[in-house]
Amino acid sequence: MICSYLSFTKNDYKSLGLIALAFSIMYGVIIIIVYYAQLTTIRLSNLSEEAILLLDYSKFGLFFNYDLLGYMFMALSTFFIGITLETKDKNEKLLKVLLCVHGIFAVSCFIMPVSGIFNQDFAGANITGTLILIFWCIYFMPICILSYKYFKYK
């Protein structure tokens, strides 16, 4: 999606578009590593308790933190590509705002793991994490729909 946006970016904003592309690539690499490791290592191995602490999301360990780091890069990518959008109508203006505001999630994706908000001792952490994920999905849905409309008429 970022490459598609980049193809419509004016020369004045190409550098910001390339920053967005770089962050989206970083997102992709981290997320692929996380999910591939989970699908292969966790699913196909009898893991020690120490390994489970690192790999299992419900334990809020290393791979949970890597996942949030990946989402931080995604948020930065959407922020920078949002800046590059030239808007012509209210839908495109809304898309630009949603993409830029999505960049705010980068801060929380970085701070949450560092601050230790999510840990095994946090009662209700699973439901809190689920609610945050649901909120993010609801937030991102209009971006997907508006992006479809944006590219449909380009």
ZAMARGU-4260 file (C-alpha; in steps of 0.2 Angstrom, whole numbers, plus 5000, padded with zeros to 4 digits):
<rodrens>
0) 5000/5000/5000 | 5014/5012/5004 | 5022/5009/4987 | 5006/5013/4979 | 5004/5029/4988
5) 5023/5033/4985 | 5019/5031/4966 | 5007/5046/4967 | 5018/5057/4978 | 5024/5073/4971
10) 5043/5076/4970 | 5042/5089/4984 | 5037/5075/4996 | 5047/5060/4989 | 5059/5060/5003
15) 5044/5059/5016 | 5037/5045/5005 | 5053/5036/5005 | 5054/5037/5024 | 5037/5030/5025
20) 5043/5016/5013 | 5058/5012/5024 | 5047/5011/5040 | 5035/5000/5031 | 5049/4988/5026
25) 5055/4988/5044 | 5038/4984/5049 | 5036/4969/5036 | 5053/4962/5041 | 5049/4962/5060
30) 5032/4955/5058 | 5037/4941/5046 | 5050/4936/5059 | 5038/4936/5073 | 5024/4927/5065
35) 5035/4914/5056 | 5044/4910/5072 | 5028/4908/5081 | 5020/4897/5067 | 5036/4886/5066
40) 5044/4886/5083 | 5029/4887/5095 | 5018/4876/5085 | 5030/4862/5080 | 5041/4861/5096
45) 5040/4856/5114 | 5046/4872/5122 | 5054/4874/5139 | 5046/4886/5151 | 5059/4899/5147
50) 5056/4898/5128 | 5037/4900/5131 | 5040/4916/5141 | 5049/4923/5126 | 5038/4917/5112
55) 5020/4916/5119 | 5010/4932/5117 | 5000/4929/5133 | 5016/4930/5143 | 5020/4947/5136
60) 5038/4942/5132 | 5051/4946/5119 | 5040/4942/5104 | 5026/4952/5110 | 5038/4967/5112
65) 5045/4964/5094 | 5027/4963/5088 | 5023/4980/5096 | 5040/4987/5089 | 5034/4981/5071
70) 5017/4990/5074 | 5027/5006/5079 | 5036/5006/5062 | 5019/5003/5054 | 5012/5019/5063
75) 5027/5029/5058 | 5025/5023/5040 | 5007/5029/5039 | 5011/5045/5047 | 5024/5050/5034
80) 5014/5044/5019 | 4999/5054/5026 | 5009/5069/5025 | 5013/5066/5007 | 4994/5065/5001
85) 4987/5079/4991 | 4969/5080/4994 | 4955/5085/4983 | 4939/5081/4992 | 4933/5077/5009
90) 4936/5058/5008 | 4954/5061/5004 | 4956/5074/5017 | 4949/5062/5030 | 4961/5049/5024
95) 4975/5060/5026 | 4970/5065/5044 | 4967/5046/5048 | 4984/5041/5042 | 4993/5055/5051
100) 4984/5052/5067 | 4988/5034/5066 | 5006/5039/5068 | 5002/5043/5086 | 5001/5024/5089
105) 5019/5024/5087 | 5022/5032/5103 | 5011/5020/5113 | 5018/5005/5104 | 5036/5010/5109
110) 5031/5015/5127 | 5020/5001/5132 | 5034/4987/5131 | 5047/4998/5139 | 5036/5004/5153
115) 5031/4986/5157 | 5012/4990/5157 | 5009/4973/5150 | 5016/4959/5161 | 5010/4943/5168
120) 5005/4951/5185 | 4994/4964/5176 | 4976/4958/5180 | 4965/4959/5165 | 4980/4962/5153
125) 4973/4950/5140 | 4956/4958/5139 | 4965/4975/5139 | 4976/4970/5125 | 4961/4963/5115
130) 4951/4979/5117 | 4966/4989/5111 | 4967/4977/5096 | 4949/4979/5092 | 4950/4998/5094
135) 4965/4998/5082 | 4955/4987/5069 | 4940/4998/5070 | 4951/5013/5068 | 4961/5006/5053
140) 4945/5000/5043 | 4941/5017/5037 | 4959/5019/5031 | 4957/5003/5021 | 4941/5009/5013
145) 4946/5026/5009 | 4963/5020/5002 | 4953/5009/4990 | 4943/5024/4985 | 4958/5034/4983
150) 4967/5022/4972 | 4951/5018/4962 | 4950/5036/4955 | 4969/5039/4952
</rodrens>
